Amino acid sequence: MDNRRNDSWEASTEVYSPGQIEALLDYLNIGIEQQTMTHFLTYCPFHGNRDTPAFAVDKNLGLWTCFNPSCGEAGNLRQLIERRTRLNFFEITRLILEHQDSNRKPLHERLAEIRETVPEFIEFPQGPLDRMYDDFWKNDKAQKYMASRHFEEKTLRHFRIGYSPYKVVKQVPKPEMVIVPMHDPDGMPIGLIGRTIEGKGFKNSDDLPKSKTAYNIHRAKREGGTVIVVEASFSVMRVHQAGHPNVIALLGGSLSPFHAAQLNRYFDTIVIMTDWDQRVRKTCAECRGPCRGHKRPGTQLGRKIVEALPNKQILWAAYNDECIYPYQPLEGYRTGPAKDPDDLTDEEINQCLNNAVSNFEFESWEIAETVLPWERQRGIIE
């Protein structure tokens, strides 16, 4: 049998910085779970373990190995990049050089620094917000659209939902949109989140600082030490309507240092209720073939929160011990599996939150990477 471990480790003489290695692992979607003085420890990207971080990457040499005897994969940094991306030698060289200056400090030091930095926000004028709010209650089409999304009047008034009509600006058509005002942690308006009434289009106000704060955090921080984290503004409204005002949205699948710092500052317990996206399809354009490394984006965001806030109590919303969200058809709410809180009834939202499990238990299920029955039936994954 070939000794892959020795051959591939001896083949590399390149030296990197720990920050460069960390940045490249992040690029490869390999999350760091722990670290020692000399190595980053992660879950193995080749045999998909979730019990303990068995994959070690040298912080300076980029040499890696899996200590699970049933796997035993090993190699150097270039080989890792090639197997994860299918890039050629020159593309790999360029990628490594692009991250050469990524001399990032340890995560806890970066968070400590960002906590000392208070982001500056530019106030959005209140006049247009009031006008769009009034326009919403004059427009039957906008109200019917939000009613079709199962929003009650008191919820729409609480979040001061607005309406922007169809218009043409500089010969460019602008569709009708429902408008959601966004505020900074102190409650000052800082921009708009827009969603088209027809289709699934999104348009935010220019330079919306969504990486510097979370949607609805100015209200949620007044509700105590527990916060529910979702991805979209409509999800916030649905969870609030179900009786949980302590909810925020990160407006996407990214966790910025500002997000992490605010979660650390205002809350003790974090309940992850991110989107339950379809896992992977049969092929992946980025992998140029069968996808071996990409996971559910919602669970990846949750794991970033876990990694960034090791001293917090982290829970995962779960409908029961077999699924995160229910996937049986429910007329009026969905015709297939639920993807996010928007697809759930108030009762289902409450059950998911009441059954929330610890991060340790969630990982022990390995539910995030399993094949759900409806996925195989619908041919989403093999």
N, C-alpha and C positions, 0 to 999 in steps of 0.2 A: 504494500500500500504506500502511495506517495506521502511524504511528510510535508503536507501543505503548510503547516505551521512554521517549520524551520526555514523552508525555501523562501517563502514570501516575506518573512520577517528579515532575513539576511539580505534581501534584494534591495532594501531601501536605506539610503544614507542621507536623505533630505532631513532638514531640521526646520521646525515651525515654531510659532509662538502659541501658548495656550489659548489666547484670544482668537487666533486664526483657526485653530482646530475647532473651537467652540462654534465659531461662526459657520464653518463648513458643515458641521454636524447639524446645525439648525437649518441650513440650506437643504440638506439631504433628508430633512424631516425625521431626524433621529434625536429624540428628546433626552437630555441629560437628567438622570434620576438622582445620582449621587456622584461624589468625587472624592478622590484621595489626594495626597500631595503630588502624585505622579500620573494619575489616570482619571479619565472621565468614565463613569459607569452608566450604561444604558440597557434597555431591553434589547435583545438580539433582533436585528432587522431581518435575519435570514430564517430563523425557525419560529419567530413570533411568540417568544415566552412572555408571560405577564406575571409570573410568580415572584421572581427576584431579578434584579439587573445582573445579567450574566455576561454582558458584552463590555469589554474594557478597551479603551483607546488611550494610548500614550499621549500625554499633553504636549510633548515636544517632537517626538519622532513620527507620530501619526500611525504607529503600528497598532493593530487591533486583533483581538481574538475573542472567541466565545468559549467560556469555561464549561459549558454544558457538554458532557461527554458524548451525547447523542448528536451534537451539532459539530463542534470542533472547528468551525470556520476561523480562518485567520488570514491576515494580509497586511498590506501597507495602505497609506492614505489614497494613493492613486487608484489602487485596485478597488477600494471601497467606493470611490466616486464613480468609477467605470461601471461597477455592478449596479449601482443605484440609479444612474442616469443614462448609461449607454453612450456617453460622450467619447470622442476619440482623444488621442494623446494630446493634441494641440489645444483642443477645447478644455481639457482637464487642466492643462498648464495655465491657460488664461483664467480659468475659474479660481485656481489657487492663488494666482497673483492678484486677482481682484479683491481677495480677502486677506491680502498680506498685511494690511494696516489695521486689521481688526484686533487690536490689542485691548480687548475688553476686560474690564475688571470683573472679579467674581460677582455673581448676581446680588448677594446681600449687600455688597459695597455700592453697586449701582443703584439699588433701591434706596439705600441710606442717603445717597447724594440727591436722588430725585425728590425725596421727601423734603429736602431743604429748599427745593426750587418750586415756587408757586407759579403756575402758568398764568400769563396775562390773557384776559379775554376782552374782546371788543364788543360793546353793547350793541345789540340789534334794536333798531327803533321800534317802540311799542305801537306806534300808529298803524303801520301795515298789519301787524298781528291782530289788532282790534278790528280792522276793516275786514280781514279775511275770516275772522271768527263770525262777524255779523253776516258776511256773504254765505257762509256755510248754512246758517239757519234760514236763509232765504232760498236755498237751492234744493229742490226735491231730489234731483239726481244724486247729488253728493250724499244726502241723508239716506237715500235708499241703498246706496253702495255700502255705507258703513253699517246699516242695519243688516245687510246680507252677510257682513262679517261678524254678526252677532254682538254688536256693540249697543249698549243701552244709552239712552239720552243722558243720564247722569254721568256716565263715563266720558262721553264726548264733551260735555260741559266742563267736567273736572280737568281734562287735559287741554281744554280750549282749542279744539280741532277747528281748522280753517279750511277755506276753499279758494282755489285759484282757477279762474275760467280759462277756456281755450282762447288763445290769441296768437298773433303773428308778430314777432319781433325781428326786425331787420331781415325780413323775408324767410325767417325760420319759424315753423309752426311750434307752438307750445301747447301741449295737451292739457285737458282739465286735470287738476290734481287736488287730492286731499292733503292738507298741510298740518304738520305736527310741530309746534314750537319746541325748541330745545333751550335749556338753561345751563348756566354754570353751577358749581356746587352751592353757591350762595343764592341762587334763584334769579340771577340776572339773565334776561333773554340774550342768546348769542347766535341764533340762526334758525333755519327751517329745515325740516325733513319732509320731502314731498313724495307722494305715491300717486301714480296715474289711476284714474277711475276705471279706465278701460285698459286691459292688458296688465302687464306686470313691469311697469317702468318706474324708475326711481330718479329723483333729482333733488339734490340738497342745495341750500344757498351756498354761494361762493365762499370757499375757505372755511367751511364748517369745521370747527376744531374737535372732531369726534375722537381723535387720538389723545386729546388732553383731558377729557372728562367723559363720564358715562351719562346716557340719557336717563333722566328722572332721579339722579342721585340727590338733588336738592330736596326732594320729598322723602326718598327712602331713608336718608340718614337720620331723619326725625322719628323713625319708627322703631328704633332699638338697635341691638347689636347683631341682628341676623339680616342677611340680604339674600335675595334670589337673583341670580344672574341669568339673563336671556340674551338673545342676539339682536332683536329688532324692536322698534318702538311699538308696533302693533302687539307684539308678544307681551310687552310691559302692560299695555292697556288690558289685555285679556286676563293676565294674572291678577292685576289690580281689581278688575271687575269680579273675579272669583273670591275676593276677600283678602288679598295679600298686597297691601300698598308698599311693602318693603321690597320693591323689585326695581332693578336697573337693567339697561341694555348697553352692550358694548358696541352696537351698531356694526356688526360684522364678526369675522372669526379671528380678529387680532387682539392681543393683549399688550398694550403699551406700558412702558414704565410708569406713566401717569395713572393709568388704570390700576396697576398693582399698588401704587402708593396710596391711592384713595381708598381702595378696598382695605388695605392694611390700617389706614388711619381711622376709618369710620365704623368698621365692623369686626366682630369676633368670630362669627359663623357665616360661612358662605355656602349657599345651596346652588348647585350647578343645574340649570334647566335649559341647556343649550339645544340647538337644533339636532334632531336625530336624522342626519342626512343619509341618503343611500350610500352604502359603504364604498364600493368601487364597481365600475362596470367591467365587462369581460376584457376590454382593452383600455389602455390609458395612453393618451397622446404623449404625455410627458415621458413615460417609460418606453414608448415606441413598441408596445406589445402588451402581453399580460402584465397587469399591475401587481407588484409584489410588496410595495412599500407604503402606498398611500392608504390612510385610514379614514374613518368618518371625521369630517372637519369639526363637527360639534364636539366630539370627544377629545379631539386634539386641543381645542380651545380650553376645555375643562382641565386637561392635564397641564397646560401652561399655567393655569391658575394655581393648581396644586404645587407645581414646581416653584412658582414665584413666591408663594405664601406658606412656607413649611410650618410656621408656628400657628396657623389658623385651623379651626375645625372646618373641614371640607366635607360636604354631603352631596350626594347625587340624587336628584329626583328620579323615582322609579315607580312605574305603575304596579308592578309585582316582581317576583323573583325570576320572571321569564322574559320580561320586556320592559324597556324604558317607557315607551308610550304605547297605548293600545293600538292594534293595527286591524281590528275587525271593522268592516264598513259601518258607518253611522250616517244615516240619511240626514241631510241638512248641514252636516259639518264636514264630511269627507266622503269620498267614494273609494278610498284605499287606505293605506297605512298613514298614521299621523306622523307628521314631520317635525312639528314644533307646537308650542302652546296654543297658537292660533287655531289649530285643528281640533282642540280638545273642548269638551264641555266643562262647565264650572266644576261639576262633580269629579270629572277625570283629573282636572288640574289639582283639586284638593287631595285626591287619592295619591297622585304622584308625589305631592309635597309631604303628605302624612307618612308615606312609605319611604321617604328619603333615607338612603343608606350611607354609611361611612365610605370614604375613599378606599380604605383597606378592603371592605367587603365588596365594593364595586369591582375592584381590580381582580378579586378572587373569582368572580363570576366568569371573567373573560368574555362577558356579553358584548363588549364593544367590538370584538373582532369575529364573533360567531356569525354563522349564516342563519338568518331568520327564515321561517317557513315561507312567508310571502315573497321573500327575495328570490328563493330558488324557483318557486312556482312561476314567477313573472319573468324568469330568465335574466334578472339583473346581474347576478353573479353565478358562477359555476358551482 
